[in-house]
Amino acid sequence: MSSLDKIVACQMSYLPLRTENIEEKVEKILYILRNSGLEFKIGSFATEIKGTKARVFSAIKDIFEVAETEGQFVLELKLSNICGC
């Protein structure tokens, strides 16, 4: 198994700043996750994501790029190479 095939877990919180359209911005991020092929669970404070290292990092990149076009934000990530196995 290559390192890109290894299963990883990620806990992500996306916080759009200085906006009235929080739900709309969050929905754009969820759209990316829904179409990523990753397992994910939405929680009150964070979303838990699980999948291969390659897919998780690809989704994070896509999320960052979309969030960047939406204005100011905080994207908090916790990654683990042992919690997702």
Secondary structure, DSSP 8 states (H G I E B T S, - for coil): --TTTSEEEEEEEEEE-S-S-HHHHHHHHHHHHHTTT-EEEE-SS-EEEEEEHHHHHHHHHHHHHHHHHT-SEEEEEEEESSTT-
